Amino acid sequence: MITAKNEATPSPWHAITASYLGWTLDAFDFFVVVFMVDTLAQHFGVAKSAIIWSITATLAMRPFGALLFGMLADRFGRRKPLIANVIFFSVMELLSGFAPNFTIFLVLRILFGIGMGGEWGLGASLAMESAPQKKRGLISGILQSGYSSGYLLAAIATRTILPTFGWRVMFWIGGLPALLAFYISWNVKETEAWKQNKAPGIRAIISAAASSWKLFLYLAVMMTLMHGLSHGTQDLYPDFLKSVHGFTTATVSYIAMFYNVGAIIGGILFGHMSEKWGRRRAMMAAMGVSLCVMPAWAFGSTTIALALGAFVMQVGVQGAWGIIPAHLNEMAPNALRGLVPGFAYQVGILLAAPTNTIEYALRDRFGYSRALASFELMVIVLLSVALLLGREEKGKSFVAQTSAVTTNA
């Protein structure tokens, strides 16, 4: 029997497991391209910039996926759109392994971006609405750590599977998440929160979303800064280790694995602590950890100092991120929980796209270490201000007796 006290479905861990695995496998499917830029460029006979462009195209399509699947989730429930989404992005990933030329490969990666954009919002709303209210922060951290888990798995596969079986097998393995659709179909139930707050139609969803534009604008700005925090500390760091410190590719890959373990620990730890400290206070505490370790992360002179600095940096960065699924879903109007969190998340990553370009330009002027440190210092300050000016609704009931879309707008 579902109660307002814990707001959990009869088997909440099935929904939580499905959401976590969906985000993990989705991240894996994305990062295999990141790790195979040289390999793919050589096979298709194109410049590395063309493969990097395919990654950019994937990211650019994510807001469209979040918009499409988010509206479907608020209209038809979390479960069925999630099943469709998992099958869609898995098939696109599988077909990428059969691409005969770069043009078809690019089209498939664009389509994959739509699926990737929809998965986070669907999985987050399903997991947060299914989770016991008092464990929402912990579940949030577990869910968000799926991104780091997928990154870690992709790094391991690149070191073990790619050299032996080739690049196509990497994509074929990435098609296996389609099997997750069967698990969702058999074990995951629709959430009571959606049943109580389901929208009567797409037009009603659009109207409610339009009336919530101020909230969406705030969340989009916050998520832009959050993506600047994560991508600014991750994307160029391997290149920084190679070009400044002369590390080999193998050494860099092991350091990447190490700091992704820190990311997983941080997400779960600070997600859990947000139940005691509050969402915003816990996020600021996590960023404080990153701030303290920044000297070792950016200016360390030994392998151990840099590795430990990167590890603790990601404990803090992903510690802040581990709170995001709970924070965004609690902030969102009840009838728009499928759309608003996921769309704000993906718009944020689109707006944060220049992060690497800015850091690289700063590198040419001030040096790599100062570029990374100064950019992240600015992001942490701005994000702290955004959190202080915002609000939170920790512990918000998702099954309150409000059913009209306009009531929640």
C-alpha positions as CSV (number, residue, x, y, z in Angstrom):
1,M,0.0,0.0,0.0
2,I,1.4,3.4,-1.0
3,T,1.5,6.1,1.6
4,A,2.3,9.8,1.6
5,K,4.8,9.2,4.3
6,N,7.4,7.3,2.3
7,E,5.9,7.8,-1.2
8,A,7.5,4.5,-2.4
9,T,6.1,2.1,-4.8
10,P,5.7,-1.5,-3.6
11,S,9.1,-2.4,-5.0
12,P,11.0,1.0,-5.2
13,W,14.4,-0.6,-5.7
14,H,13.4,-2.1,-9.0
15,A,12.7,1.5,-10.3
16,I,15.8,2.8,-8.7
17,T,18.0,0.0,-10.1
18,A,16.5,0.5,-13.6
19,S,17.1,4.2,-13.5
20,Y,20.7,3.8,-12.3
21,L,21.6,1.2,-14.9
22,G,19.9,3.2,-17.6
23,W,22.1,6.2,-16.9
24,T,25.2,4.1,-16.4
25,L,24.8,2.3,-19.7
26,D,23.8,5.5,-21.5
27,A,27.0,7.2,-20.2
28,F,29.1,4.2,-21.3
29,D,27.6,4.4,-24.8
30,F,28.6,8.1,-25.0
31,F,32.1,7.8,-23.6
32,V,33.2,4.9,-25.9
33,V,33.4,7.5,-28.7
34,V,35.4,9.9,-26.5
35,F,38.0,7.2,-25.9
36,M,38.2,6.1,-29.6
37,V,38.6,9.5,-31.4
38,D,41.9,8.4,-33.0
39,T,40.7,5.0,-33.9
40,L,37.5,6.2,-35.5
41,A,39.3,9.0,-37.4
42,Q,41.7,6.5,-38.9
43,H,39.1,3.9,-39.8
44,F,36.7,6.4,-41.5
45,G,39.6,8.4,-43.1
46,V,38.6,11.7,-41.6
47,A,40.3,14.2,-39.4
48,K,40.1,13.9,-35.6
49,S,38.1,17.1,-35.7
50,A,35.3,15.3,-37.5
51,I,35.0,12.7,-34.8
52,I,35.0,15.4,-32.2
53,W,32.3,17.2,-34.2
54,S,30.2,14.0,-33.9
55,I,30.5,14.2,-30.1
56,T,29.4,17.8,-30.2
57,A,26.4,16.9,-32.4
58,T,25.5,14.2,-29.9
59,L,25.5,16.8,-27.1
60,A,23.6,19.4,-29.1
61,M,20.7,17.0,-29.6
62,R,20.3,16.1,-26.0
63,P,17.9,19.1,-25.2
64,F,15.6,17.9,-28.0
65,G,15.5,14.4,-26.5
66,A,14.8,15.8,-23.0
67,L,12.0,17.9,-24.4
68,L,10.4,15.1,-26.4
69,F,10.7,12.3,-23.8
70,G,10.0,14.7,-20.9
71,M,6.6,15.7,-22.3
72,L,5.8,12.0,-23.0
73,A,6.7,11.2,-19.4
74,D,4.3,13.8,-18.0
75,R,1.6,12.7,-20.4
76,F,1.9,8.9,-20.4
77,G,3.9,8.0,-17.3
78,R,7.6,7.4,-16.5
79,R,7.7,3.6,-17.3
80,K,6.6,3.3,-20.9
81,P,8.6,6.3,-22.3
82,L,11.7,5.0,-20.4
83,I,11.3,1.6,-22.0
84,A,11.0,3.3,-25.5
85,N,14.0,5.5,-24.7
86,V,16.3,2.6,-23.6
87,I,15.5,0.6,-26.7
88,F,16.0,3.7,-28.9
89,F,19.4,4.7,-27.7
90,S,20.6,1.1,-27.5
91,V,19.6,0.5,-31.2
92,M,21.4,3.7,-32.3
93,E,24.5,2.6,-30.4
94,L,24.3,-0.9,-31.9
95,L,23.9,0.4,-35.4
96,S,26.9,2.8,-34.9
97,G,29.0,-0.4,-34.8
98,F,27.8,-1.3,-38.3
99,A,28.3,2.2,-39.9
100,P,30.0,1.8,-43.3
101,N,31.1,5.4,-43.6
102,F,31.4,8.6,-41.5
103,T,28.2,10.2,-42.8
104,I,26.0,7.4,-41.6
105,F,28.0,7.2,-38.3
106,L,27.4,11.0,-37.8
107,V,23.6,10.5,-38.4
108,L,23.5,7.7,-35.9
109,R,25.3,9.7,-33.3
110,I,22.9,12.6,-33.8
111,L,20.0,10.2,-33.2
112,F,21.8,8.7,-30.2
113,G,22.0,12.2,-28.7
114,I,18.2,12.4,-28.7
115,G,18.0,9.2,-26.8
116,M,20.7,10.2,-24.4
117,G,19.0,13.5,-23.7
118,G,15.8,11.8,-22.7
119,E,17.2,9.2,-20.4
120,W,18.3,11.3,-17.5
121,G,15.0,13.1,-17.0
122,L,13.0,9.9,-17.3
123,G,15.2,8.0,-14.9
124,A,15.5,10.8,-12.4
125,S,11.8,11.3,-12.1
126,L,11.1,7.6,-11.9
127,A,13.8,7.1,-9.2
128,M,12.9,10.1,-7.1
129,E,9.2,9.4,-7.2
130,S,9.8,5.8,-6.3
131,A,12.4,6.4,-3.5
132,P,11.3,6.6,0.2
133,Q,11.2,10.3,1.1
134,K,13.8,10.1,3.8
135,K,16.3,8.3,1.5
136,R,15.8,10.6,-1.5
137,G,19.2,12.2,-1.1
138,L,21.0,8.9,-0.9
139,I,19.1,7.5,-3.9
140,S,19.9,10.8,-5.8
141,G,23.6,10.2,-5.2
142,I,23.4,6.6,-6.3
143,L,21.5,7.6,-9.5
144,Q,23.9,10.4,-10.5
145,S,26.9,8.2,-9.8
146,G,25.7,6.2,-12.8
147,Y,27.4,8.8,-15.1
148,S,30.8,8.2,-13.4
149,S,30.2,4.5,-13.4
150,G,29.6,4.6,-17.2
151,Y,32.7,6.7,-17.7
152,L,34.7,4.1,-15.6
153,L,33.3,1.2,-17.6
154,A,34.2,2.8,-20.9
155,A,37.7,3.4,-19.7
156,I,38.1,-0.2,-18.6
157,A,36.6,-1.5,-21.9
158,T,39.0,0.7,-23.9
159,R,42.0,-0.9,-22.1
160,T,40.7,-4.5,-22.4
161,I,38.2,-5.0,-25.2
162,L,39.2,-2.4,-27.8
163,P,42.8,-3.7,-28.4
164,T,41.6,-7.3,-28.8
165,F,38.2,-7.1,-30.5
166,G,38.3,-3.8,-32.3
167,W,36.1,-0.6,-32.3
168,R,32.9,-2.2,-33.7
169,V,32.6,-4.6,-30.8
170,M,32.7,-1.6,-28.4
171,F,29.5,-0.3,-30.0
172,W,27.9,-3.7,-30.1
173,I,28.4,-4.1,-26.4
174,G,26.8,-0.7,-26.0
175,G,23.7,-2.1,-27.6
176,L,23.1,-4.5,-24.7
177,P,21.2,-2.0,-22.6
178,A,18.2,-2.8,-24.7
179,L,17.8,-5.9,-22.5
180,L,17.1,-3.4,-19.7
181,A,13.8,-2.7,-21.3
182,F,12.6,-6.3,-20.4
183,Y,13.6,-5.7,-16.7
184,I,11.7,-2.4,-16.6
185,S,8.7,-4.0,-18.3
186,W,8.6,-7.0,-15.9
187,N,9.5,-5.3,-12.6
188,V,8.9,-1.6,-12.6
189,K,5.5,-0.1,-11.7
190,E,4.2,3.3,-12.6
191,T,4.6,5.8,-9.8
192,E,1.7,7.0,-7.7
193,A,3.0,10.6,-8.0
194,W,2.5,10.6,-11.7
195,K,-0.9,9.0,-11.4
196,Q,-2.1,11.8,-9.1
197,N,-0.6,14.6,-11.1
198,K,-0.7,13.4,-14.7
199,A,-1.3,16.0,-17.4
200,P,-4.5,15.8,-19.5
201,G,-2.7,16.5,-22.7
202,I,0.4,17.9,-24.4
203,R,-1.1,21.3,-24.7
204,A,-1.7,21.5,-21.0
205,I,2.0,20.5,-20.4
206,I,3.2,23.3,-22.7
207,S,0.9,25.8,-21.0
208,A,2.1,24.8,-17.5
209,A,5.7,24.9,-18.6
210,A,5.3,28.4,-20.1
211,S,3.9,29.7,-16.8
212,S,6.9,28.2,-15.0
213,W,9.5,30.0,-17.1
214,K,11.2,31.8,-14.3
215,L,11.8,28.6,-12.4
216,F,13.1,27.0,-15.6
217,L,15.4,29.9,-16.3
218,Y,16.9,29.7,-12.8
219,L,17.4,25.9,-13.1
220,A,19.0,26.3,-16.6
221,V,21.5,28.8,-15.3
222,M,22.3,26.6,-12.3
223,M,22.8,23.6,-14.5
224,T,25.0,25.5,-16.9
225,L,27.3,26.3,-14.0
226,M,27.1,22.7,-12.8
227,H,28.2,21.4,-16.2
228,G,31.0,24.0,-16.2
229,L,32.0,22.5,-12.8
230,S,32.1,18.9,-14.1
231,H,33.3,19.3,-17.6
232,G,35.8,22.0,-16.6
233,T,37.5,19.5,-14.2
234,Q,37.2,16.4,-16.4
235,D,37.4,16.9,-20.1
236,L,40.8,18.6,-20.6
237,Y,42.4,17.0,-17.5
238,P,43.8,14.0,-19.4
239,D,45.4,16.3,-22.0
240,F,46.7,18.5,-19.2
241,L,48.4,15.4,-17.6
242,K,49.9,14.4,-21.0
243,S,51.1,17.8,-22.2
244,V,52.3,19.4,-19.0
245,H,53.5,16.4,-17.0
246,G,54.4,14.0,-19.9
247,F,52.3,11.1,-18.7
248,T,51.7,8.2,-21.0
249,T,48.2,7.3,-22.2
250,A,48.2,4.3,-20.0
251,T,49.1,6.3,-16.9
252,V,46.4,8.8,-17.7
253,S,43.8,6.1,-18.2
254,Y,44.6,4.7,-14.8
255,I,44.4,8.1,-13.1
256,A,41.0,8.6,-14.9
257,M,39.7,5.3,-13.5
258,F,41.0,6.4,-10.0
259,Y,39.3,9.7,-10.0
260,N,36.0,8.3,-11.3
261,V,36.0,6.0,-8.2
262,G,36.3,9.2,-6.2
263,A,33.4,10.6,-8.2
264,I,31.1,7.7,-7.3
265,I,32.0,7.9,-3.6
266,G,31.4,11.7,-3.6
267,G,28.0,11.5,-5.3
268,I,26.7,8.9,-2.8
269,L,28.3,10.5,0.3
270,F,27.1,14.0,-0.3
271,G,23.7,12.9,-1.6
272,H,23.2,11.1,1.7
273,M,24.5,14.1,3.7
274,S,22.0,16.4,1.9
275,E,19.2,14.8,3.9
276,K,20.8,16.2,7.1
277,W,22.4,19.4,5.8
278,G,19.9,20.4,3.2
279,R,20.4,20.3,-0.6
280,R,22.1,23.7,-1.1
281,R,24.3,23.5,2.0
282,A,25.5,20.0,1.0
283,M,26.3,21.2,-2.5
284,M,28.3,24.1,-1.2
285,A,30.2,21.8,1.2
286,A,31.1,19.5,-1.6
287,M,32.4,22.5,-3.7
288,G,34.4,23.5,-0.6
289,V,36.2,20.2,-0.8
290,S,37.1,20.8,-4.4
291,L,38.2,24.3,-3.6
292,C,40.6,23.0,-0.9
293,V,42.2,20.4,-3.1
294,M,42.6,22.7,-6.1
295,P,46.3,23.4,-5.5
296,A,47.2,19.7,-5.7
297,W,44.8,19.1,-8.6
298,A,46.1,21.9,-10.8
299,F,49.6,22.6,-9.5
300,G,50.8,19.2,-8.1
301,S,54.3,18.2,-9.2
302,T,54.3,14.5,-8.6
303,T,52.1,11.6,-9.9
304,I,50.8,10.9,-6.4
305,A,49.9,14.5,-5.7
306,L,48.1,14.9,-9.1
307,A,46.2,11.5,-8.8
308,L,45.1,12.2,-5.2
309,G,44.2,15.8,-6.2
310,A,42.1,14.5,-9.1
311,F,40.5,11.9,-6.8
312,V,39.4,14.4,-4.1
313,M,38.5,17.0,-6.7
314,Q,35.9,14.6,-8.2
315,V,34.7,13.6,-4.7
316,G,33.7,17.3,-4.4
317,V,32.5,17.9,-7.9
318,Q,30.4,14.8,-8.2
319,G,29.4,15.2,-4.5
320,A,27.6,18.4,-5.6
321,W,26.2,16.6,-8.6
322,G,24.9,13.7,-6.5
323,I,22.3,16.0,-5.0
324,I,21.1,17.3,-8.4
325,P,18.4,14.6,-9.2
326,A,16.7,15.1,-5.8
327,H,17.1,18.9,-5.9
328,L,15.7,19.4,-9.4
329,N,12.8,17.0,-8.9
330,E,11.8,18.6,-5.6
331,M,12.0,22.1,-7.3
332,A,9.9,21.0,-10.3
333,P,6.1,21.4,-10.4
334,N,4.4,18.1,-9.6
335,A,2.8,17.8,-13.1
336,L,6.0,18.7,-14.9
337,R,8.5,16.5,-13.1
338,G,9.2,14.5,-16.3
339,L,9.9,17.6,-18.3
340,V,11.5,20.4,-16.3
341,P,14.4,18.6,-14.5
342,G,15.6,16.8,-17.6
343,F,15.2,19.7,-20.0
344,A,17.0,22.1,-17.6
345,Y,19.8,19.5,-17.3
346,Q,20.3,19.2,-21.0
347,V,19.9,22.9,-21.8
348,G,22.6,23.5,-19.2
349,I,25.0,21.2,-20.9
350,L,24.3,22.9,-24.2
351,L,25.0,26.4,-22.8
352,A,28.1,25.0,-21.1
353,A,29.5,23.7,-24.4
354,P,32.2,26.5,-24.7
355,T,33.8,25.3,-21.4
356,N,36.7,23.5,-23.0
357,T,37.2,26.3,-25.6
358,I,37.4,28.9,-22.8
359,E,39.8,26.8,-20.8
360,Y,42.0,26.2,-23.8
361,A,42.1,29.9,-24.6
362,L,43.1,30.7,-21.0
363,R,45.8,28.0,-21.2
364,D,47.4,29.9,-24.2
365,R,47.5,33.1,-22.1
366,F,48.2,32.0,-18.6
367,G,49.4,28.4,-18.8
368,Y,47.4,25.1,-18.3
369,S,47.5,25.0,-14.5
370,R,46.4,28.6,-14.0
371,A,43.7,28.2,-16.7
372,L,42.1,25.2,-15.1
373,A,42.3,26.7,-11.6
374,S,41.0,30.1,-12.5
375,F,38.1,28.9,-14.5
376,E,36.9,26.5,-11.8
377,L,37.4,29.1,-9.1
378,M,35.1,31.4,-11.1
379,V,32.5,28.7,-11.6
380,I,32.5,27.7,-7.9
381,V,32.0,31.4,-6.9
382,L,29.1,31.9,-9.4
383,L,27.5,28.6,-8.5
384,S,27.6,29.4,-4.8
385,V,25.9,32.8,-5.5
386,A,23.2,31.0,-7.5
387,L,22.6,28.6,-4.7
388,L,22.4,31.3,-2.1
389,L,19.9,33.3,-4.2
390,G,17.8,30.2,-4.9
391,R,15.6,28.0,-2.7
392,E,15.0,24.3,-2.0
393,E,12.1,22.1,-1.2
394,K,13.9,19.2,0.6
395,G,11.4,16.6,1.6
396,K,8.7,17.9,-0.7
397,S,5.7,15.5,-1.0
398,F,5.3,14.1,-4.5
399,V,1.9,12.6,-3.7
400,A,0.1,15.7,-2.4
401,Q,-3.5,15.8,-3.4
402,T,-3.1,18.2,-6.3
403,S,-4.0,16.9,-9.7
404,A,-4.5,19.8,-12.1
405,V,-1.6,20.9,-14.2
406,T,-2.6,24.6,-13.7
407,T,-2.6,24.2,-9.9
408,N,1.0,23.1,-9.9
409,A,2.2,25.7,-12.4
